Amino acid sequence: MDDADDIYMRSWMGTIIRPHNTVHEGRIYQLKLFYYPEKPPSVRFYSRINMACVNHVTGVVEAKKFGMLAHWQPEFTMEDVLTQLRKEMAASQNRKLVQPPEGTHF
């Protein structure tokens, strides 16, 4: 990334709260989103989480494993990303995965 790209970068802190009827229920997850115009955002969990689309070492959401980032469209919002991640937590491949102790971070 060069200085010209940095002018357009924006970052947000996000929070996802407990999808019901999953191993995530009762937990609060914190993450950071870095937005670049016309490119998919970079998303990184700070709270430790075990999900198929999240790198287990870095907490980064891997675009190729998370459909919304893999098929990014400029009209998508950061709220859309958070909502889709919450839905992904409740998906069959993630809803029952054993989770790290609450309060641990990447």
Protein Blocks (a to p, Z undefined) as FASTA:
>chain_A
ZZklmmmpccdddddehiehiakgoiacdddddddehiacddddfbdcddfklcfklopa
cfklmmklmmgcfkbcfklmmmmmmmmmmpmklmmgccddehiaZZ
